Amino acid sequence: MDKNILSQYSNDVGIDILAVTDSNPLDRLYEYLKLRIESGFKTEFEENDINKRTDPKLTLKNCKSIIVVGISYNVDFENQNDIKITGSLSKSSWGEDYHKVLKDKLQQLADKIIETEQMEYKVFVDTGPLVDRELAYKAGIGYYGKNCSIINPYLGSFIFLGYILTDLEIEKDIGEIESQCGECRLCLDACPTGALYSPFKLDTKRCISYLTQTKDPISEELSTKMGINIYGCDTCQRVCPKNNQVVKNLHPEFIPTKTNGRIDIEELIFMSKNEFRHKYGSMSGSWRGKTVLIRNSLIALININKKEHEYLIKEIEKKKISLFQEYIKRWKY
């Protein structure tokens, strides 16, 4: 397939950046993934089979090329609401669920391709066994930052990634970009939990983004460092100078029109399931459900530590959900 036509198609459907790589196994990653398992860093959200995580042909047998794309969610938005008790949301969960938004764009791209080309393909947005960031790095979408995010020279690191596995032969891009982090270590020094324990190395199970999603018990040592994060954490990206003076998001889907980019903690605690679904159901963080987000709100209340919030702690206690019990014991005001 002609690369210029592919690039035009991607522009037509609203994709910010596209690059193509081959379907060879991600051998560079194999030993690293093995080490993560041995070190206890692997999470419950990851594919267990390292071969499936590194070999595209185990997902699409006839795969010859991988189309990797990125779209920016770097929204400039001033929160102007008067929430009494505010919880933080990662920018990744401000607007509509990026899985749906980007998958729709990738499907539109695939539809345009198959108007003129016969192809077998599969589309993924953070849902397949392969490591999205490694595919993006290999294709040349960006380089790895010391915070393990993919950084694009023009868009920065606030980008969502997706890809199409296809049996088409497509011209490959130049590929891997050398890291431009230099001596900077702002992200490592800013990480609240020390999850970024070394440049380009992440202990996922200490990462606040992971902690806000897992149902596993969170130690008091880590929960006290979660602050008021209810879903996700942007600390390492916010301090990154590579996110200054970049091209900003042009996708209205990621503007937080419903949530204002925040969680109203008191409102969340008293919400019915239908109310939760109406206000938060379209954001990416809603997949974890109201219970886990209330657990995170409980941790936030404990970290804020104000006597005036005791009525909310008691309201959470009334729900008698086992996930809450260990954290309620930590209320010390």
N, C-alpha and C positions, 0 to 999 in steps of 0.2 A: 504494500500500500504506500502511496505517495505521502511523505512526511508533512509536506506543506499543506496538503488537503486535510490531514488529520489535525494539524494545528489550527486551521481555520474552523473546522468543526468544533473544536474545544472552545474557541472564542465565542462561537455562535451560541453555545449552550451555557455560557457563563462560568467557564473554568478559568482560573487565574494563571495557572502554570501547568505545563505538561512536559513529560520526558519519557523516553522509551528505553528499556533495558532488555537484556536477553533472558532466557529461561533457565540458565545454568544454576546449579545449586548455590546457595549462599554459604559457601565453604568458610568464608572469613568469620562467620558468626557461630559456626558449629561448636567449637571449643568453648567459646564464651557462654553459650547457653548451657552447656554441660557443667561448667564451673558454677553458674548461677544455681543450678539444681543442687550441686554438692554443697554450696554455701548456704542453702536454705532460703534463697532469695525468690524462688519461683512462687507465684501466687496461684490462687484457685481459679483465676480468670484466664490462665494461659493453657494452650494446647500442651498435652503431656509428651507427645511424640516429637522429638527434636528433628527427625527426618522430615516430618510433615511441615515443620516450621521453617525448614530451609530448602526444600526441594519443590519448586512450583509444579513439576510434572506429577507429583503425588496428589495434587488438587485438580489439575487439568492435564490429562495424559499427553495430549498432542500440543501442549503449549510450546510456542516458538518465541513469542514476544510478550512483554509486560508493559502496558501503558500505565504510567504512574502520574497521578494528578494531585494538585494542591489548590485549596481556596482559602482565602484569608478570613479570619473572624476577628481581626484586630479593630474592634469597635471603640470609637470615642463616644462615651455616653456619660452625662452628668446625672447622678441620682438626685432627684429633687423631691422624693416623697418624704413623709413625716412618720416613718416607721418608729415605733417606740423602742423595740428591741430588734436590732438588725443582725442577720446572719449573712455571711459572705458566700457568693456563688462564683465559681470559676467562670471566666469569659466563655469557656467552651460550652457552658450551659445557660448562657444568657437568653438566647433566642430559641428558634425552632431546633429540634433534634437534628444535629448535623449528619447523623447516619442516614436519615431520610432525605435531607436536602442534597447531600453529595451523591448518594446512591441514585437519586432521580436524575441528576446531571450526567452521571456516568452511563445510566441507561439511555438517556437521550443521545449521548455520544455514540454508544453502541448501535442505536437505531439508525443513526445517520450513516455509520460505516456499512451496515448490512443492506442499505439501499443499493449499494454498488458492489459490495464485496461479500462473498459467502464466508462466514467464519463461525467457528465454535468458540465460545467465550464464557467467562464467569466474572461477575462483578463483586467487589468486596469493599466495604468501608468499615474497618476495625472489626470485622466479623469473621475473617478467614484465618486459617492456621498460620499463614506466613507472617513474618515480622514486617509490618508496614514501613517502619522507619528505615530498616535496612534496604528495602526495595527503593525507597525514596533516595537514600544515600547513593546506592549503586547506579540509579538512573540519572543522578545529577540534579534532583530537585533542590537539594541543599546539602550542607555539611553538618556533622554532629557537633553540637555545642558541648561544653563541659558539663552542662546540665542534662545531657543525653537527648535533648530536643533536636529536631532537624531545623536548621536555620537557613532560610533562603536569603540571598544577598539583597533582594528587593522587597520582599514581604516580611522578613523577620521570621520569628518562630511561632507566631499565633496563626498557624495554618492547619487545616484539616487535610488528612491524606486519604486517598483511595486508589484503587487500581483495577485494571481489567486484564485478566489472563486471556490470551488469544492464540489461535493457531495460525494467525497471519504472520508473514515475514515483514517486519517493519524496520526501517533504518534505525540503528541504535544511536543514542546521544553519547557525547563524550564521556559522561558519567562522573565518577567520584570527584568531589570538590574538596580541596585541602582545607582543614580547619582554619578559621580566621579569628579564633579566640585569643591567640597570642598569650601574654602573661596574665590576662584578666582572670580573676577568680571570684568575682562578685557573687555569682550564683551559688558557689560552694559556701561562701561565708554567710550568705543570707538564709540558707535552708534552715528552717526552724528546728528540725529534728536531726540534722546531720545525715539525712538520707543520701546526700551527695558526698560520700565519704572520700572521694578522690576524683580528679578530672576524668570525665567520661565513664564514671562508675556510680551506679545507683543501687542502694539497698531498697528495693521496691517496698518492702514491708515496713519501712520507716517513713515512706513518702506520705505526706498528708493527703494527697489526691487518692492514694490507695486506701488509707485509713478511713476516709469518708465513705468508701464503697463497701468495704468488707463487713461481713457479719461476725467475723471472728472477734474474740475479746481484744480490747485495746488496753495496754498497760497504762497505769496512772502516769508513769514517766512520759509516755508519748501523748496521752490525752491532754495533759497540761500544756503541751506545745502546739495543740491544734488551734488555739485561739478561738475565733468565731467562724471558722470555715465549716460550712454545712455541706457543700459538695465541691470537691476539687480544691486546687491551690495553684495560684499563679505567681507565687513569690519569686521563683528562680527566673521566670520570664519577664516579670515586671522590672527587675533590677538589671536585666541584660541590656547593655548599650546598643546591641545590634537591633533592638526593637525601636530605637529612636530614629526619626527621620526616614521611616519606611513608607511604602505605599499602603494606605489604610484600606480597611474593608469597604467594599462597595456592594455588599449583599444585604439587602433589607431584612432577609430572613433571620439574621443574627442580631438585630436590634431588639433589646429586651422590652418590648411594648407591654407585655403582660406582667413581668416580674420586676421591672426596673432594675434588673441585675442584682437583686437582693432577695433574701428570705425574711419574711415577717415572722419571727419566731413565735410570738404569742398567737398569731393567726393560725400558723401551721399546727400548733398543739391542739387547737380547738376545732380544726377542720374535719368535715366528714370526708369519706372517700370520694364522693362525687364532687365536692368542692375542690379537693386536691387535684382531681383529674381535670377539672375545668381550668384551674389557674396554672398548674404546673405540669399537666400531662403531656404537653407538646415539647418540653425541654428535654435535653439528653439525659439529665440527671434523674428524671422521673422513673427511669427503668428500675432503680433500686427500691422504689416504693416509699410511702409515707413513714413507715416504722423506722427505717434506718435513718431517714432525715430528722425524725424527732429524736432519735438517739444522739445524733450529732448536735442537735439543738440543746439537748440536755448537757452535753459536754461543754458547749459554748456558754450556757448559763452558769455552770460551775466555774468556768474560767473567768467570766465577768465578775462573779462573786459579789452580788448585791443582795442584801436582805429583802429588798422590795420584790425580788423575783421568786421568793420562796413559794408563793401560791402556784406558780407554774411548775415548780418541782413536784409539789403535791398533786397537781393535776396529772402529771406524767406518771406518778406513782400509782394513781387510781387505775390506770390502764392495765396494771398487773401483767405487763409483757416481760418475759424473761430477759430479753435483750437489754432492758433498762436497769435491771436490778443492781448489778455491780456498780454502775455509775451513780445511781442514787445514793449509794453508801458514801460516795466521795464528796457529797455536799457538806461543806464544813462551816458555812457562815455562822 
